[in-house]
Amino acid sequence: MKEQLSAGRFLFLICLTSICLAACNPGSNKAEKNQTSSPQQDHQIAEIEGVFEYIAPNQGIAIMLKGRYIYIYGESDDSMYCHSGIYKTSGEIITNTILFAPKAEDVGRSFQWKVLSLSGKTLLAAILDADGNILHKVRSLQKVVADDQLIK
């Protein structure tokens, strides 16, 4: 058990370092600065931004802030996986592009999802295929209250 816990902590540190490196990339904000967003889109972004904790039967965390994300997740009785990168919204669709991952073949891959509901602190999301059809639903996310000063 200690080996799995140590591996999990190591994976978490690798992913956290990756997101920090992505945030420090001086050219990474150029595209974001040229985009404008509507009040509706700003509201949607505010709903998905923050820190979420996967709850049973899953485990892990999801952090989405200012166009960047890190996901660390897995089933409660299995090993965990992580990746980090950037996300953009277009209407109700969120597109994640993986910039850092333990599996080299995942880097550069994009995937889409949308929020089905955010009730209280629980998020229900749907992962979409290339045609916009729902592949599966992720409903085990609970928003964690974080200090606004910490986020800024």
PEURSUL-V930564 format. One record per residue. N is the residue number from 1. SS is DSSP state (2 for helix, 1 for strand, 0 for the rest). PHI is phi in whole degrees, 0 to 359 (999 if undefined). Layout:
<<N,SS,PHI> <N,SS,PHI>>
This chain:
<<1,0,999> <2,2,296> <3,2,294> <4,2,294> <5,2,295> <6,2,295> <7,2,296> <8,2,296> <9,2,295> <10,2,298> <11,2,298> <12,2,299> <13,2,295> <14,2,298> <15,2,294> <16,2,296> <17,2,297> <18,2,299> <19,2,293> <20,2,295> <21,2,296> <22,2,296> <23,2,291> <24,0,270> <25,0,291> <26,0,295> <27,0,267> <28,0,286> <29,0,265> <30,2,302> <31,2,294> <32,2,294> <33,2,291> <34,0,274> <35,0,267> <36,0,245> <37,0,229> <38,0,274> <39,2,302> <40,2,295> <41,2,293> <42,2,299> <43,2,296> <44,2,297> <45,2,298> <46,2,299> <47,2,291> <48,2,270> <49,0,282> <50,1,138> <51,1,246> <52,1,240> <53,1,248> <54,1,288> <55,0,245> <56,0,313> <57,0,271> <58,1,259> <59,1,216> <60,1,132> <61,1,222> <62,1,228> <63,1,239> <64,1,228> <65,1,215> <66,0,49> <67,0,83> <68,1,235> <69,1,217> <70,1,215> <71,1,240> <72,1,232> <73,1,207> <74,1,173> <75,1,287> <76,0,304> <77,0,254> <78,0,226> <79,0,286> <80,0,256> <81,1,227> <82,1,218> <83,1,202> <84,1,216> <85,1,173> <86,1,242> <87,1,223> <88,1,226> <89,1,248> <90,1,219> <91,0,66> <92,0,266> <93,1,265> <94,1,252> <95,1,248> <96,1,261> <97,1,241> <98,1,281> <99,1,254> <100,1,225> <101,1,199> <102,0,295> <103,0,265> <104,2,303> <105,2,292> <106,2,278> <107,0,295> <108,0,93> <109,0,286> <110,1,242> <111,1,215> <112,1,242> <113,1,207> <114,1,215> <115,1,278> <116,1,273> <117,1,198> <118,1,227> <119,1,252> <120,0,65> <121,0,252> <122,1,258> <123,1,256> <124,1,247> <125,1,236> <126,1,236> <127,1,277> <128,1,250> <129,0,273> <130,0,297> <131,0,268> <132,0,87> <133,0,278> <134,1,287> <135,1,277> <136,1,199> <137,1,254> <138,1,244> <139,1,238> <140,1,255> <141,1,242> <142,1,237> <143,1,291> <144,1,260> <145,0,286> <146,0,237> <147,0,295> <148,2,302> <149,2,295> <150,2,294> <151,2,292> <152,0,287>>
